[in-house]
Amino acid sequence: MGQYIVYQDVLEETDIERRLFLAVLEFAQAGILSEPIGELLVRKHGSHVVVYYYPVIHIDVRDDKFWIQHDSIEGGMALDLIAAGIPKEQIVLAFYPLEARLHSEFAAA
């Protein structure tokens, strides 16, 4: 959470247009983040929390796009990003070859 808060502060000073998401494992959300101190931190600093259930995901954020390198989340992390308000044009399914991405509804690169 500490790194998230530092990064959030830096973004607020340099690029207000970006939204920062706090991705947490389900057991962390059910544990420390459900305690009063965790609820306070989330309320104050983490208004965009994404809870995931398996630590088997790899997403890079570059050029204002979410590059999903690996995704073993049931239903797919792309759907969670869409539900969080990220447009499909900003999501790259990088685990597919470029040729396949060119024919998807998501960003190719």
N, C-alpha and C positions, 0 to 999 in steps of 0.2 A: 504494500500500500504506500510505503514511503516513496519509492521510485515513481509511482503513479502520480502522487501529489506534486513532486518536483517537476515532472514532465508537464503536468497540467498547468503549473505556474509559468513555466517557460512558454507554453503555447499561448496562454493568455496574453503574455507580453509581446509575442512575436507574430502570431497568426490566429486571430480571433475566429476566423471562418472554420477552423477545424473543430471536430468533436472528438473527444477522447473516450475510449471505452475501457472499462476495467473488466478483464476476463478472469474469472475465478473458477476453480474446481468446485463441484457441487459440495464436497465435504467442507471446504473452507466457507462457503456461503451458509451452509447449515450449522457450522461451528462458530468460529470467531466473528463472522459478519452478522450473525443473528444475536450476538451478545450486545448489551447496551453500548459498549464502546465501539464495536464494529458497526452497529446501526448508525451511531453518530458520525463516524467517518464516512460511511456511504452516503448518508444524507447531506453531509457538508461537502464532500469531495467527489463522490462517485455516482453521479446521477444516471450514468449509462453503464450499468453492470450487465455483462453477458456471462451467464453461468453455463459451464460445460461439464460433461460427466466423465470424459476420458482424456488423459493427457496425450492424445495422439493427433494433434493438429499443429500445423505449421502455417502461419500467415505472416507475410512480409507486407509492410505498408511503405509504398514508394510511389512517387509521382501522383499523389492523391488517389491511389488505388489500393485495394486490398488484394494481394496476390496470394491465393490459397494454394500453397505448395503441397500440402498433405491434409487429408480430411477423412477421419474415420468416425465422425460424429453421425449418429443415426439421423437421417433426414438431410444432412449436409449443413455445414456452417454457412454456406451462401444464403440459405433460407433464413437463418438467424440474423445475418447482416441485413438482409432485405427487411425483415421484421423490425429491425432497429432503425430503419430509415435510410439505409445506404442504397443508392440506386444501382441497378444491374450494370450500368455503364462504368461503375467504379469497382467492380468485382471481376477479378481475373481467375479463372479456374486453371491455374498454372500446372496442375497435375496432369492435364491433357496436353497433347502435342499442339503446337500452334495451328496446324492444319485443321484439327478438330475444333479448336477455339474459334476459328474464323466463322464457323457455321453455328455457333451457339448464340443464345440471347444475351450472353454476358460479354464483357470487354475481352478482346483478343489479346491485347498487350497494354 
